[in-house]
Amino acid sequence: MAGRGFYSNGIDVSHDPMIAVGAGKVPGVSFFNVNARRTALSTTSPTVLVDFTDDYAFPSETGEAMTIVSDNVLDTSNVMYIEGLDADKLYKELTVTLAGTTPVDIGVWSRINAVSTLVKEIVGSVTVAGANTYAVVPALTQRSSLGVHSTPDNTSSQVLSVIPTIIKTGGSASYVNGGVSFRSARPGLLGAFSTPFTYGLRTDGTSATELRNVVPASLEGSVDYKINAIATANDTTHYVRMTVLTQEN
C-alpha cells in the first residue's frame, strides 16, 4: 500500500532510468530494439542479418519512392506500421492499409527501420521496396526482422547492448563470427563503415552471450548501423537483439 502513491504518478527516473525511457517519461530521449534474424547464415562471407537478400543495399541518400505489397490476395484490410527516415534523414512513421497483391504507394523514404502489423494479422508475406527490397514481414512473426538501423539526423545515438544467439539443426558444430558496424550517414556525408563490436559463438559450447556497452560512446547525427555475421557450417540460424538509445540534439 505504501508504494501506491508513487506508482499512481507513473514511473520516473528516480526508479530506473531505462524503465522511464521505455515508458516515454524522459523528454527528448527514445530507444529502439533492433531485432535481427537470419535463418541460414552464409559460410562464405559475412552478410547482413536479413533473410531476403545476401547483399542488403541501403536506400538512396536523398530518398526513394516506395511501395508496400503482400503476396496474398487475402491481405486487403490489414493495417501496417512503417518506421524509418524521410528524405532529410529525419524520423518518419506511417500507417497504411494493404491492398492484397496490388502495391500501395507509401511515399519517399531514405531508410526503413521496421515494419509491423497493427490491425488484422497478415496471411501472406509483405514487402516494402523501392529500387531494392528494404523490409519483409513474414506471417510467422507479423513484423520485419532487420539487421540494419538508422538514426535521425537531429539526434545523437548510443548502443547500450548487443545480445547474439545461434541455433544449429543437426550435423557438425558451427562457429559464428559477427559484429556491429556503423557509419555516419548525415545528409551530404556518407562515411565508411567501421566495426567496434565483434563477437564469437559456437553451438557445441556457449550459444548465447551479451555485450554490454558500459560506457557507450555518443554518435552525432544520422548513423547507419548494420549487423554482419558468418558461420562455419550450414543450417546455422542467428538472432541478435541490439538496443540503441537516441537523444534529440
Residue pairs with C-beta under 8 A, 6 or more apart in sequence:
6 15
10 23
10 25
11 19
11 20
11 23
11 25
12 20
12 25
13 20
13 25
13 26
17 26
20 26
21 29
21 30
21 31
21 245
22 31
24 30
28 247
28 248
29 245
29 246
29 247
29 248
30 245
30 246
31 160
31 243
31 244
31 245
31 246
32 113
32 114
32 149
32 243
32 244
32 246
33 241
33 242
33 243
33 244
34 146
34 147
34 148
34 149
34 225
34 227
34 240
34 241
34 242
34 243
34 244
35 143
35 145
35 146
35 239
35 240
35 241
36 49
36 50
36 145
36 146
36 147
36 227
36 239
36 240
36 241
36 242
37 49
37 51
37 145
37 147
37 237
37 238
37 239
37 240
38 47
38 49
38 50
38 51
38 147
38 229
38 237
38 238
39 51
39 237
40 234
40 235
40 236
40 237
41 47
41 176
41 229
41 230
41 231
41 236
41 237
41 238
42 54
42 230
42 231
43 230
43 231
43 232
43 233
43 234
44 230
45 230
46 177
46 178
46 179
46 228
46 229
46 230
47 54
47 55
47 56
47 228
47 229
47 230
48 56
48 147
48 148
48 226
48 227
48 228
49 145
49 146
49 147
49 227
49 228
49 229
49 238
49 240
50 56
50 136
50 145
50 146
50 147
50 148
51 136
51 145
52 127
52 133
52 136
53 132
53 133
56 147
56 148
56 226
57 131
57 132
58 111
58 148
58 150
58 185
58 224
59 66
59 109
59 110
59 111
59 112
59 130
59 131
59 132
59 134
60 110
60 130
60 131
61 110
61 185
61 187
61 190
62 87
62 110
63 86
63 87
63 108
63 109
63 110
64 108
64 109
64 110
64 130
64 131
65 105
65 107
65 108
65 130
66 105
66 106
66 107
66 108
66 109
66 112
66 128
66 129
66 130
66 134
67 103
67 104
67 105
67 106
67 128
67 129
67 130
68 80
68 82
68 96
68 98
68 103
68 104
68 106
68 115
68 126
68 127
68 128
69 98
69 99
69 101
69 102
69 103
69 104
69 126
69 127
69 129
70 78
70 98
70 100
70 101
70 122
70 124
70 125
70 126
70 127
71 101
71 124
71 125
71 126
71 127
72 100
72 101
72 122
72 123
72 124
72 125
73 100
73 101
74 100
74 123
74 124
75 98
75 100
75 122
75 123
75 124
75 126
76 98
76 99
76 100
77 97
77 98
77 119
77 120
78 97
78 98
78 117
78 119
78 120
78 121
78 122
78 126
79 95
79 96
79 97
79 98
79 117
79 118
79 119
79 120
80 95
80 96
80 97
80 98
80 115
80 116
80 117
80 118
80 126
80 137
81 93
81 94
81 95
81 114
81 115
81 116
81 117
81 118
82 93
82 94
82 95
82 96
82 106
82 109
82 112
82 114
82 115
82 128
82 135
83 92
83 93
83 112
83 113
83 114
83 115
84 92
84 93
84 109
84 110
84 111
84 112
84 113
84 114
84 150
85 91
85 92
85 109
85 110
85 111
85 113
85 150
85 152
85 153
85 222
86 92
86 108
86 109
86 110
87 108
87 109
87 110
88 110
88 153
88 187
89 110
89 111
89 150
89 152
89 153
89 185
89 186
89 187
89 222
90 152
90 153
90 154
91 152
92 109
94 106
94 107
95 118
96 104
96 106
97 104
98 104
98 122
98 126
106 128
109 130
109 134
110 150
111 150
111 185
111 224
112 128
112 134
112 135
112 146
113 146
113 148
113 149
113 150
114 135
114 143
114 144
114 146
115 126
115 128
115 135
115 137
115 143
115 144
116 137
116 142
116 143
116 144
117 126
117 137
117 142
117 143
121 139
121 142
122 137
122 139
122 142
123 139
124 139
125 136
125 137
125 138
125 139
126 136
126 137
127 133
127 135
127 136
127 137
128 134
128 135
128 136
128 144
135 144
135 146
136 144
137 143
137 144
147 226
147 227
147 228
147 240
148 224
148 225
148 226
148 227
149 224
149 225
149 226
149 242
149 244
150 185
150 222
150 223
150 224
150 225
151 157
151 219
151 221
151 222
151 223
151 225
151 244
151 246
152 222
152 246
153 186
153 187
153 221
153 222
154 248
154 249
155 221
155 246
155 247
155 248
155 249
156 218
156 219
156 220
156 221
156 246
156 247
156 249
157 218
157 219
157 223
157 244
157 245
157 246
157 247
158 213
158 216
158 217
158 218
158 219
158 244
158 245
158 246
159 180
159 197
159 213
159 216
159 225
159 242
159 243
159 244
159 245
160 212
160 213
160 216
160 243
160 244
160 245
161 210
161 211
161 212
161 213
161 241
161 242
161 243
162 180
162 197
162 199
162 210
162 211
162 213
162 240
162 241
162 242
163 208
163 209
163 210
163 211
163 240
163 241
163 242
164 176
164 178
164 199
164 201
164 208
164 209
164 211
164 229
164 238
164 239
164 240
165 201
165 207
165 208
165 209
165 238
165 239
165 240
166 174
166 176
166 201
166 203
166 207
166 208
166 231
166 236
166 237
166 238
166 239
167 203
167 207
167 236
167 237
167 239
168 174
168 203
168 233
168 235
168 236
168 237
169 235
169 237
170 235
171 233
171 234
171 235
172 233
173 202
173 203
173 204
173 233
174 202
174 203
174 231
174 232
174 233
174 235
174 236
175 200
175 201
175 202
175 203
175 231
175 232
175 233
176 200
176 201
176 202
176 229
176 230
176 231
176 232
176 236
176 238
177 198
177 199
177 200
177 229
177 230
178 198
178 199
178 200
178 201
178 227
178 228
178 229
178 230
178 238
178 240
179 195
179 197
179 198
179 199
179 227
179 228
179 229
180 195
180 196
180 197
180 225
180 226
180 227
180 242
181 193
181 194
181 195
181 225
181 226
181 227
181 228
182 193
182 194
182 196
182 219
182 223
182 224
182 225
182 226
183 190
183 191
183 192
183 193
183 194
183 223
183 224
184 190
184 191
184 219
184 221
184 222
184 223
185 191
185 221
185 222
185 223
185 224
186 221
186 222
187 222
193 224
193 226
195 228
196 217
197 211
197 213
199 209
199 211
201 207
201 208
201 209
203 236
216 245
218 247
220 249
225 242
225 244
227 240
227 242
229 238
229 240
231 238
